[in-house]
Amino acid sequence: MSTDLSIIGLIAGASLLVQIVMLILLIASILSWTIIFSRWKLLRKAEANTKEFEDQFWSADDLSDLYKKVSQVEKKPGENGVETIFEAGFREFVRLRKDDDLTPKVIMEGVQRSMRVSINREIDILENHLPFLATVGSTSPYIGLFGTVWGIMNSFRALGNAKQATLGMVAPGIAEALIATAMGLFAAIPAVMAYNKYISQVERLTGRYDAFYEEFSNILQRQAHK
């Protein structure tokens, strides 16, 4: 068994199965951090845009002018949720109101349906990849533990076949096994923390989208009866 107790030496000298476990955890960690940074950027932008548009909406004198302004701006999926909801609702309202045979109730049902679809689409984009973080956070410690148990089993197997048992014989195997545990925790802890934070942010945005949906519906309903 290798006596090189450096991290690189222990990984290089680990059994094939333990190396596979370490590779899985490394890939999971890299993917998790990629998702963490991308979701952080998206959610930060979504919150900033929501506040900015709400200020524009409540200070606007004419919703038609606001709609023209919003519809001319290119939107990135997930970043402009409340603007997308407004645009979808107002566009449907204008389209249905042109039909004189439709009652205000029918018009509002169509408008609300259009806005609800838009809300669900925006929330789906915000929640994209978050289940992967939850999966990494819940499974990585167990994957690392599996590598640890396997490495320790190999160490004790080698110890049982030796004529003279020494600490130096089992130390490398146990050390490489514990590296698998450490890698599992390194992958899991950031994933769990990010998942909890981002889910909380998505829930807050969902609440703001629903509040805007209700407020905007009331405004359009009053206009539909004019």
C-alpha positions in Angstrom: 0.0 0.0 0.0 1.3 3.5 -0.8 3.0 5.4 2.0 2.6 8.8 0.4 0.2 10.6 2.7 -0.2 13.7 0.5 -3.7 14.3 -0.8 -2.7 13.7 -4.4 -0.8 10.6 -3.4 -3.7 9.2 -1.4 -6.1 9.8 -4.2 -3.8 8.3 -6.8 -3.2 5.2 -4.6 -6.8 4.7 -3.7 -8.7 1.6 -5.0 -10.6 2.0 -8.3 -14.0 2.0 -6.6 -12.9 4.8 -4.2 -11.5 6.8 -7.1 -14.8 6.4 -8.9 -16.7 7.7 -5.8 -14.3 10.7 -5.6 -14.8 11.4 -9.3 -18.6 11.3 -8.9 -18.4 13.7 -6.0 -16.0 16.0 -7.8 -18.3 16.2 -10.8 -21.4 16.8 -8.5 -19.5 19.6 -6.7 -18.5 21.3 -10.0 -22.0 21.1 -11.3 -23.5 22.4 -8.0 -21.2 25.4 -8.0 -22.1 26.2 -11.6 -25.8 26.1 -10.7 -25.2 28.1 -7.5 -23.6 30.9 -9.4 -26.1 30.9 -12.3 -29.1 30.8 -10.0 -27.6 33.6 -7.8 -27.2 35.8 -10.8 -30.7 35.0 -12.1 -32.5 35.5 -8.8 -30.7 38.7 -8.0 -31.6 40.1 -11.4 -35.3 39.0 -11.1 -35.6 40.7 -7.7 -34.1 43.9 -8.9 -36.3 44.0 -12.1 -39.4 43.2 -10.0 -38.8 46.2 -7.8 -37.9 48.5 -10.7 -41.0 47.5 -12.7 -43.4 47.8 -9.8 -42.2 51.4 -9.3 -42.8 52.1 -12.9 -46.2 50.4 -12.8 -47.6 52.3 -9.9 -46.2 55.6 -11.1 -47.5 55.2 -14.7 -50.4 57.5 -15.8 -51.4 55.3 -18.8 -51.1 51.5 -18.9 -51.2 51.6 -22.7 -48.0 53.7 -22.8 -46.3 51.4 -20.2 -47.3 48.3 -22.3 -45.8 49.8 -25.4 -42.6 50.6 -23.6 -42.4 47.1 -22.0 -43.2 45.2 -25.2 -40.3 46.9 -27.0 -37.8 45.7 -24.5 -36.1 42.3 -25.0 -36.7 40.1 -22.0 -34.5 37.2 -20.7 -36.5 34.2 -19.4 -36.8 34.4 -15.6 -35.3 37.9 -15.2 -38.3 40.0 -16.1 -41.1 37.9 -14.5 -43.5 40.7 -13.4 -43.0 42.6 -16.7 -43.9 39.4 -18.6 -47.0 38.9 -16.5 -48.1 42.5 -17.1 -47.5 42.2 -20.8 -49.3 38.9 -21.1 -52.3 40.2 -19.1 -52.6 43.5 -20.9 -52.2 42.0 -24.4 -54.9 39.5 -23.7 -57.1 42.2 -22.2 -56.8 44.5 -25.3 -57.4 41.5 -27.6 -60.5 40.3 -25.9 -62.0 43.7 -25.3 -62.2 44.2 -29.1 -64.9 41.6 -29.2 -68.1 43.3 -28.2 -69.9 40.1 -27.6 -67.8 39.2 -24.6 -68.9 40.1 -21.1 -66.4 41.6 -18.6 -66.4 38.3 -16.7 -65.3 36.3 -19.8 -62.7 38.9 -20.6 -61.2 38.7 -17.1 -61.2 35.0 -17.1 -59.1 35.0 -20.3 -56.8 37.7 -18.9 -56.3 35.9 -15.6 -55.7 32.6 -17.4 -53.0 34.2 -19.5 -51.3 35.8 -16.5 -51.4 32.6 -14.5 -49.7 30.7 -17.4 -47.1 33.4 -17.5 -46.5 33.2 -13.7 -46.2 29.4 -13.8 -43.7 29.7 -16.7 -41.6 32.2 -14.9 -41.5 30.2 -11.6 -40.5 27.1 -13.5 -37.5 29.0 -15.0 -36.5 30.2 -11.5 -36.8 26.7 -10.0 -34.9 25.1 -12.8 -31.9 23.0 -11.6 -32.8 23.6 -7.9 -33.9 20.0 -7.5 -30.4 18.9 -8.5 -28.9 20.9 -5.6 -31.3 19.2 -3.3 -30.3 15.8 -4.7 -26.6 16.6 -4.3 -27.1 17.8 -0.8 -29.0 14.7 0.3 -27.0 12.0 -1.4 -23.4 13.2 -1.5 -22.7 12.4 2.2 -23.9 8.8 1.6 -21.9 8.5 -1.6 -18.8 9.7 0.3 -19.6 7.3 3.2 -19.8 4.4 0.8 -16.3 5.3 -0.4 -15.1 5.6 3.2 -16.5 2.2 4.2 -15.0 0.5 1.1 -11.6 2.1 1.8 -11.6 1.0 5.4 -12.6 -2.5 4.4 -9.6 -2.7 2.1 -7.3 -1.5 4.8 -8.5 -4.1 7.3 -8.4 -6.8 4.6 -4.7 -5.9 4.0 -4.1 -5.8 7.7 -5.6 -9.3 8.1 -3.3 -10.7 5.5 -0.1 -9.2 7.0 2.1 -11.1 9.4 2.9 -8.0 11.4 0.3 -5.3 11.8 1.5 -1.7 12.0 -0.2 1.6 12.0 1.7 2.6 8.9 0.0 -0.3 7.0 -3.6 1.0 7.6 -3.0 4.7 7.8 -2.9 5.4 4.1 -6.1 3.4 3.4 -8.0 5.0 6.2 -6.8 8.5 5.2 -7.9 7.9 1.6 -11.2 6.7 2.8 -11.8 9.8 4.9 -11.0 11.9 1.9 -14.1 10.5 0.3 -16.2 11.5 3.3 -14.7 15.0 3.2 -15.5 15.3 -0.5 -19.0 14.2 0.1 -19.5 16.9 2.7 -17.8 19.5 0.5 -20.3 18.8 -2.2 -23.3 18.5 0.1 -23.0 21.5 2.4 -22.9 24.3 -0.2 -25.7 22.6 -2.2 -28.0 22.4 0.8 -27.3 26.0 1.9 -27.8 27.3 -1.7 -31.0 25.3 -2.2 -32.6 26.6 1.0 -31.6 30.2 0.2 -32.8 30.0 -3.4 -36.1 28.3 -2.6 -36.8 31.0 -0.1 -36.1 33.7 -2.8 -38.3 31.9 -5.3 -41.1 31.8 -2.7 -40.8 35.5 -2.1 -40.9 36.2 -5.8 -43.9 34.0 -6.2 -45.6 35.9 -3.5 -44.8 39.2 -5.3 -46.0 37.8 -8.6 -49.3 36.7 -7.1 -49.8 40.0 -5.4 -49.2 41.8 -8.6 -51.6 39.4 -10.4 -54.3 40.2 -7.9 -53.7 44.0 -8.0 -53.5 44.2 -11.8 -56.6 42.0 -12.2 -58.6 44.4 -10.0 -57.4 47.3 -12.2 -58.3 45.6 -15.4 -61.7 44.5 -14.0 -62.6 48.1 -13.3 -61.6 49.0 -16.9 -63.6 46.1 -18.3 -66.8 47.4 -16.8 -66.4 50.8 -18.3 
